[in-house]
Amino acid sequence: MVKTAKSPASFEEAVAQLEGLIRELESGELPLDGALSAYKQGSELLSFCQSRLTDAEQQLKVLENGVLRPLEPGND
């Protein structure tokens, strides 16, 4: 059954909670209200994860020609 979860303390915790929700949804055993609740909670966790990833990306820097600059997608 879907439980109301507190805000995750970390990205990893949020991913673990998302994985649990996915397993519950894929089981097909949740009633409609439970499935809707799981979907809503999953959406909130996904937003949390996306925010954490965006924050991490902004913190990454690349040393190029002696200058620190923000990491840009595609610069491998």
C-alpha positions, 0 to 999 in steps of 0.5 A: 500500500502507498504510504505518505512519505516525508521529504527525502533527505537525499537524491539517493533516498528519493530514487529508492522511494521512486523505485518502490512506487514503481514496483507497487504501480507495476504490481497492478494490485493498488486500488485506483485511489492508491495508484493516483496517490502513488502517481502524485507522490512519484511526480513530487519525487521526480521534481525533487530529483530533477532539482537536485540534478540541476543544482549538481550540474550548476556546481560542476566546473571544468578547468579550461585554459586556466579558467574555471567555467560552468560545465556545458552539455556535450563538453566531454 
